[in-house]
Amino acid sequence: MNPGERLPEAYYSGINVFIVERAGDGTRLIFRQRLGWNPGFANTLMYRVFLEPISFVMARKMLQGIKRRAEAR
C-alpha cells in the first residue's frame, strides 16, 4: 500500500517493539505491542473476541520463555 491509499475494509495490522536497557546492576526488557484494525462492527468484534486474547497469551508465553533462558545463564 502507498501512503494516503484507503485501507481495505477488513484489515488488521500489528507491530511488536523490544527495548533492552540498563536497570541498576542488570538489564530490563520492555515489550510493547500495538494492533490496529479498520473500526467496523465485525472487525471490532473479531479483534476483541479473538485477536486481543490470543495476542496476550502469545506475548506472555514468549516473554516467559525469554525470561527463563536469560535467568538460566
N, CA, C and O atoms as CSV, one atom per row, in Angstrom:
chain,resi,resn,atom,element,x,y,z
A,1,MET,N,N,0.836,-1.186,0.000
A,1,MET,CA,C,0.000,0.000,0.000
A,1,MET,C,C,0.876,1.244,0.000
A,1,MET,O,O,1.989,1.248,0.527
A,2,ASN,N,N,0.359,2.267,-0.588
A,2,ASN,CA,C,1.049,3.543,-0.609
A,2,ASN,C,C,0.433,4.482,0.420
A,2,ASN,O,O,-0.757,4.376,0.719
A,3,PRO,N,N,1.229,5.402,0.965
A,3,PRO,CA,C,0.662,6.377,1.921
A,3,PRO,C,C,-0.507,7.118,1.273
A,3,PRO,O,O,-0.451,7.492,0.102
A,4,GLY,N,N,-1.543,7.317,2.041
A,4,GLY,CA,C,-2.711,8.020,1.545
A,4,GLY,C,C,-3.751,7.129,0.894
A,4,GLY,O,O,-4.886,7.557,0.684
A,5,GLU,N,N,-3.378,5.874,0.566
A,5,GLU,CA,C,-4.352,4.954,-0.009
A,5,GLU,C,C,-5.353,4.535,1.047
A,5,GLU,O,O,-5.017,4.415,2.225
A,6,ARG,N,N,-6.562,4.316,0.625
A,6,ARG,CA,C,-7.598,3.848,1.543
A,6,ARG,C,C,-7.296,2.409,1.952
A,6,ARG,O,O,-6.913,1.584,1.123
A,7,LEU,N,N,-7.473,2.122,3.237
A,7,LEU,CA,C,-7.215,0.773,3.745
A,7,LEU,C,C,-8.338,-0.171,3.331
A,7,LEU,O,O,-9.482,0.260,3.189
A,8,PRO,N,N,-8.031,-1.446,3.138
A,8,PRO,CA,C,-9.086,-2.413,2.831
A,8,PRO,C,C,-10.113,-2.467,3.964
A,8,PRO,O,O,-9.810,-2.114,5.104
A,9,GLU,N,N,-11.295,-2.900,3.647
A,9,GLU,CA,C,-12.369,-2.921,4.638
A,9,GLU,C,C,-12.058,-3.836,5.813
A,9,GLU,O,O,-12.449,-3.534,6.941
A,10,ALA,N,N,-11.370,-4.937,5.583
A,10,ALA,CA,C,-11.122,-5.914,6.647
A,10,ALA,C,C,-9.632,-6.066,6.914
A,10,ALA,O,O,-9.087,-7.161,6.777
A,11,TYR,N,N,-8.974,-4.992,7.291
A,11,TYR,CA,C,-7.541,-5.108,7.559
A,11,TYR,C,C,-7.261,-5.191,9.054
A,11,TYR,O,O,-8.013,-4.665,9.874
A,12,TYR,N,N,-6.182,-5.852,9.384
A,12,TYR,CA,C,-5.627,-5.859,10.729
A,12,TYR,C,C,-4.136,-5.630,10.573
A,12,TYR,O,O,-3.536,-6.098,9.605
A,13,SER,N,N,-3.544,-4.935,11.487
A,13,SER,CA,C,-2.095,-4.744,11.439
A,13,SER,C,C,-1.561,-4.789,12.863
A,13,SER,O,O,-2.296,-4.569,13.826
A,14,GLY,N,N,-0.280,-5.076,12.978
A,14,GLY,CA,C,0.322,-5.136,14.300
A,14,GLY,C,C,1.815,-4.906,14.237
A,14,GLY,O,O,2.456,-5.130,13.211
A,15,ILE,N,N,2.352,-4.456,15.351
A,15,ILE,CA,C,3.789,-4.242,15.457
A,15,ILE,C,C,4.217,-4.580,16.880
A,15,ILE,O,O,3.511,-4.282,17.844
A,16,ASN,N,N,5.375,-5.202,16.995
A,16,ASN,CA,C,5.969,-5.508,18.298
A,16,ASN,C,C,7.281,-4.758,18.407
A,16,ASN,O,O,8.047,-4.689,17.445
A,17,VAL,N,N,7.542,-4.197,19.581
A,17,VAL,CA,C,8.785,-3.469,19.823
A,17,VAL,C,C,9.439,-4.050,21.072
A,17,VAL,O,O,8.789,-4.218,22.104
A,18,PHE,N,N,10.730,-4.356,20.966
A,18,PHE,CA,C,11.517,-4.841,22.092
A,18,PHE,C,C,12.588,-3.808,22.389
A,18,PHE,O,O,13.316,-3.389,21.489
A,19,ILE,N,N,12.688,-3.396,23.640
A,19,ILE,CA,C,13.709,-2.441,24.059
A,19,ILE,C,C,14.468,-3.075,25.220
A,19,ILE,O,O,13.862,-3.520,26.194
A,20,VAL,N,N,15.787,-3.116,25.115
A,20,VAL,CA,C,16.631,-3.621,26.196
A,20,VAL,C,C,17.407,-2.429,26.735
A,20,VAL,O,O,18.087,-1.732,25.982
A,21,GLU,N,N,17.304,-2.193,28.048
A,21,GLU,CA,C,18.009,-1.063,28.653
A,21,GLU,C,C,18.628,-1.473,29.976
A,21,GLU,O,O,18.196,-2.434,30.613
A,22,ARG,N,N,19.625,-0.743,30.368
A,22,ARG,CA,C,20.263,-0.996,31.655
A,22,ARG,C,C,19.311,-0.578,32.774
A,22,ARG,O,O,18.599,0.421,32.670
A,23,ALA,N,N,19.318,-1.375,33.852
A,23,ALA,CA,C,18.475,-1.080,35.016
A,23,ALA,C,C,19.255,-1.490,36.258
A,23,ALA,O,O,19.295,-2.667,36.615
A,24,GLY,N,N,19.862,-0.532,36.899
A,24,GLY,CA,C,20.666,-0.849,38.075
A,24,GLY,C,C,21.843,-1.715,37.693
A,24,GLY,O,O,22.653,-1.334,36.848
A,25,ASP,N,N,21.944,-2.901,38.323
A,25,ASP,CA,C,23.036,-3.828,38.044
A,25,ASP,C,C,22.724,-4.810,36.917
A,25,ASP,O,O,23.562,-5.643,36.573
A,26,GLY,N,N,21.556,-4.719,36.356
A,26,GLY,CA,C,21.166,-5.682,35.323
A,26,GLY,C,C,20.601,-4.992,34.096
A,26,GLY,O,O,20.973,-3.866,33.766
A,27,THR,N,N,19.708,-5.681,33.437
A,27,THR,CA,C,19.046,-5.148,32.251
A,27,THR,C,C,17.542,-5.310,32.391
A,27,THR,O,O,17.053,-6.101,33.198
A,28,ARG,N,N,16.836,-4.556,31.600
A,28,ARG,CA,C,15.375,-4.575,31.619
A,28,ARG,C,C,14.892,-4.734,30.185
A,28,ARG,O,O,15.389,-4.066,29.279
A,29,LEU,N,N,13.938,-5.605,29.986
A,29,LEU,CA,C,13.331,-5.796,28.673
A,29,LEU,C,C,11.947,-5.164,28.698
A,29,LEU,O,O,11.111,-5.500,29.537
A,30,ILE,N,N,11.720,-4.256,27.778
A,30,ILE,CA,C,10.411,-3.613,27.646
A,30,ILE,C,C,9.808,-4.101,26.340
A,30,ILE,O,O,10.453,-4.056,25.292
A,31,PHE,N,N,8.590,-4.559,26.406
A,31,PHE,CA,C,7.891,-5.082,25.236
A,31,PHE,C,C,6.608,-4.288,25.047
A,31,PHE,O,O,5.819,-4.135,25.980
A,32,ARG,N,N,6.406,-3.787,23.842
A,32,ARG,CA,C,5.180,-3.065,23.514
A,32,ARG,C,C,4.583,-3.696,22.262
A,32,ARG,O,O,5.292,-4.076,21.330
A,33,GLN,N,N,3.284,-3.794,22.272
A,33,GLN,CA,C,2.579,-4.372,21.135
A,33,GLN,C,C,1.444,-3.434,20.773
A,33,GLN,O,O,0.687,-2.998,21.640
A,34,ARG,N,N,1.330,-3.128,19.499
A,34,ARG,CA,C,0.227,-2.283,19.044
A,34,ARG,C,C,-0.470,-2.999,17.897
A,34,ARG,O,O,0.162,-3.409,16.923
A,35,LEU,N,N,-1.767,-3.138,18.029
A,35,LEU,CA,C,-2.579,-3.779,16.997
A,35,LEU,C,C,-3.599,-2.765,16.495
A,35,LEU,O,O,-4.132,-1.971,17.270
A,36,GLY,N,N,-3.858,-2.799,15.222
A,36,GLY,CA,C,-4.838,-1.881,14.648
A,36,GLY,C,C,-5.770,-2.626,13.714
A,36,GLY,O,O,-5.432,-3.694,13.205
A,37,TRP,N,N,-6.915,-2.072,13.498
A,37,TRP,CA,C,-7.892,-2.684,12.609
A,37,TRP,C,C,-8.843,-1.611,12.121
A,37,TRP,O,O,-8.980,-0.558,12.745
A,38,ASN,N,N,-9.490,-1.876,11.017
A,38,ASN,CA,C,-10.486,-0.968,10.479
A,38,ASN,C,C,-11.713,-1.048,11.384
A,38,ASN,O,O,-12.289,-2.126,11.527
A,39,PRO,N,N,-12.128,0.055,11.996
A,39,PRO,CA,C,-13.148,0.000,13.052
A,39,PRO,C,C,-14.582,-0.184,12.561
A,39,PRO,O,O,-15.392,0.741,12.636
A,40,GLY,N,N,-14.886,-1.352,12.071
A,40,GLY,CA,C,-16.268,-1.706,11.763
A,40,GLY,C,C,-16.763,-2.677,12.824
A,40,GLY,O,O,-15.969,-3.173,13.623
A,41,PHE,N,N,-18.032,-2.950,12.844
A,41,PHE,CA,C,-18.591,-3.840,13.870
A,41,PHE,C,C,-17.944,-5.219,13.836
A,41,PHE,O,O,-17.482,-5.717,14.862
A,42,ALA,N,N,-17.912,-5.841,12.648
A,42,ALA,CA,C,-17.368,-7.203,12.539
A,42,ALA,C,C,-15.881,-7.229,12.885
A,42,ALA,O,O,-15.425,-8.139,13.578
A,43,ASN,N,N,-15.119,-6.239,12.409
A,43,ASN,CA,C,-13.684,-6.188,12.708
A,43,ASN,C,C,-13.431,-5.999,14.196
A,43,ASN,O,O,-12.570,-6.665,14.771
A,44,THR,N,N,-14.171,-5.103,14.817
A,44,THR,CA,C,-14.005,-4.856,16.250
A,44,THR,C,C,-14.363,-6.102,17.048
A,44,THR,O,O,-13.659,-6.457,17.994
A,45,LEU,N,N,-15.434,-6.757,16.682
A,45,LEU,CA,C,-15.841,-7.982,17.360
A,45,LEU,C,C,-14.761,-9.057,17.208
A,45,LEU,O,O,-14.395,-9.711,18.184
A,46,MET,N,N,-14.255,-9.238,15.992
A,46,MET,CA,C,-13.204,-10.224,15.741
A,46,MET,C,C,-11.954,-9.888,16.563
A,46,MET,O,O,-11.333,-10.775,17.149
A,47,TYR,N,N,-11.600,-8.619,16.601
A,47,TYR,CA,C,-10.415,-8.198,17.352
A,47,TYR,C,C,-10.590,-8.477,18.843
A,47,TYR,O,O,-9.733,-9.100,19.468
A,48,ARG,N,N,-11.694,-8.017,19.402
A,48,ARG,CA,C,-11.916,-8.148,20.852
A,48,ARG,C,C,-12.089,-9.602,21.296
A,48,ARG,O,O,-11.614,-9.984,22.365
A,49,VAL,N,N,-12.755,-10.396,20.494
A,49,VAL,CA,C,-13.047,-11.778,20.890
A,49,VAL,C,C,-11.878,-12.718,20.615
A,49,VAL,O,O,-11.602,-13.611,21.416
A,50,PHE,N,N,-11.190,-12.528,19.493
A,50,PHE,CA,C,-10.153,-13.482,19.104
A,50,PHE,C,C,-8.731,-12.912,19.164
A,50,PHE,O,O,-7.875,-13.449,19.867
A,51,LEU,N,N,-8.484,-11.842,18.438
A,51,LEU,CA,C,-7.109,-11.370,18.284
A,51,LEU,C,C,-6.494,-10.846,19.576
A,51,LEU,O,O,-5.344,-11.168,19.875
A,52,GLU,N,N,-7.213,-10.062,20.335
A,52,GLU,CA,C,-6.649,-9.495,21.566
A,52,GLU,C,C,-6.278,-10.578,22.578
A,52,GLU,O,O,-5.153,-10.562,23.078
A,53,PRO,N,N,-7.172,-11.520,22.905
A,53,PRO,CA,C,-6.786,-12.569,23.861
A,53,PRO,C,C,-5.663,-13.470,23.342
A,53,PRO,O,O,-4.776,-13.846,24.108
A,54,ILE,N,N,-5.687,-13.816,22.064
A,54,ILE,CA,C,-4.638,-14.663,21.508
A,54,ILE,C,C,-3.300,-13.935,21.541
A,54,ILE,O,O,-2.279,-14.536,21.876
A,55,SER,N,N,-3.291,-12.660,21.199
A,55,SER,CA,C,-2.052,-11.866,21.232
A,55,SER,C,C,-1.502,-11.778,22.645
A,55,SER,O,O,-0.289,-11.857,22.844
A,56,PHE,N,N,-2.375,-11.617,23.627
A,56,PHE,CA,C,-1.936,-11.546,25.019
A,56,PHE,C,C,-1.267,-12.850,25.439
A,56,PHE,O,O,-0.187,-12.830,26.031
A,57,VAL,N,N,-1.895,-13.977,25.140
A,57,VAL,CA,C,-1.348,-15.284,25.524
A,57,VAL,C,C,-0.012,-15.527,24.822
A,57,VAL,O,O,0.941,-15.985,25.453
A,58,MET,N,N,0.067,-15.227,23.526
A,58,MET,CA,C,1.310,-15.438,22.790
A,58,MET,C,C,2.439,-14.571,23.347
A,58,MET,O,O,3.555,-15.056,23.533
A,59,ALA,N,N,2.160,-13.302,23.613
A,59,ALA,CA,C,3.196,-12.398,24.131
A,59,ALA,C,C,3.652,-12.845,25.513
A,59,ALA,O,O,4.848,-12.818,25.808
A,60,ARG,N,N,2.726,-13.251,26.356
A,60,ARG,CA,C,3.083,-13.700,27.705
A,60,ARG,C,C,3.988,-14.930,27.659
A,60,ARG,O,O,5.001,-14.984,28.355
A,61,LYS,N,N,3.622,-15.912,26.842
A,61,LYS,CA,C,4.447,-17.121,26.742
A,61,LYS,C,C,5.823,-16.804,26.161
A,61,LYS,O,O,6.826,-17.365,26.602
A,62,MET,N,N,5.875,-15.917,25.185
A,62,MET,CA,C,7.147,-15.530,24.591
A,62,MET,C,C,8.042,-14.863,25.644
A,62,MET,O,O,9.225,-15.189,25.747
A,63,LEU,N,N,7.487,-13.941,26.417
A,63,LEU,CA,C,8.272,-13.239,27.436
A,63,LEU,C,C,8.703,-14.176,28.562
A,63,LEU,O,O,9.801,-14.027,29.099
A,64,GLN,N,N,7.857,-15.136,28.927
A,64,GLN,CA,C,8.251,-16.121,29.938
A,64,GLN,C,C,9.411,-16.977,29.435
A,64,GLN,O,O,10.307,-17.316,30.208
A,65,GLY,N,N,9.403,-17.326,28.158
A,65,GLY,CA,C,10.497,-18.097,27.575
A,65,GLY,C,C,11.796,-17.302,27.548
A,65,GLY,O,O,12.864,-17.840,27.839
A,66,ILE,N,N,11.706,-16.026,27.201
A,66,ILE,CA,C,12.889,-15.157,27.212
A,66,ILE,C,C,13.441,-15.052,28.624
A,66,ILE,O,O,14.651,-15.143,28.829
A,67,LYS,N,N,12.562,-14.862,29.593
A,67,LYS,CA,C,12.989,-14.744,30.994
A,67,LYS,C,C,13.677,-16.031,31.456
A,67,LYS,O,O,14.736,-15.989,32.082
A,68,ARG,N,N,13.069,-17.162,31.142
A,68,ARG,CA,C,13.623,-18.451,31.561
A,68,ARG,C,C,15.035,-18.650,30.987
A,68,ARG,O,O,15.949,-19.076,31.694
A,69,ARG,N,N,15.193,-18.339,29.707
A,69,ARG,CA,C,16.511,-18.506,29.085
A,69,ARG,C,C,17.526,-17.501,29.625
A,69,ARG,O,O,18.694,-17.843,29.810
A,70,ALA,N,N,17.100,-16.279,29.876
A,70,ALA,CA,C,18.021,-15.260,30.401
A,70,ALA,C,C,18.490,-15.605,31.808
A,70,ALA,O,O,19.659,-15.404,32.137
A,71,GLU,N,N,17.588,-16.122,32.641
A,71,GLU,CA,C,17.939,-16.435,34.023
A,71,GLU,C,C,18.719,-17.735,34.125
A,71,GLU,O,O,19.345,-17.977,35.157
A,72,ALA,N,N,18.711,-18.581,33.105
A,72,ALA,CA,C,19.447,-19.839,33.125
A,72,ALA,C,C,20.950,-19.615,32.928
A,72,ALA,O,O,21.752,-20.505,33.209
A,73,ARG,N,N,21.322,-18.455,32.456
A,73,ARG,CA,C,22.749,-18.163,32.195
A,73,ARG,C,C,23.466,-17.945,33.458
A,73,ARG,O,O,24.670,-17.688,33.448
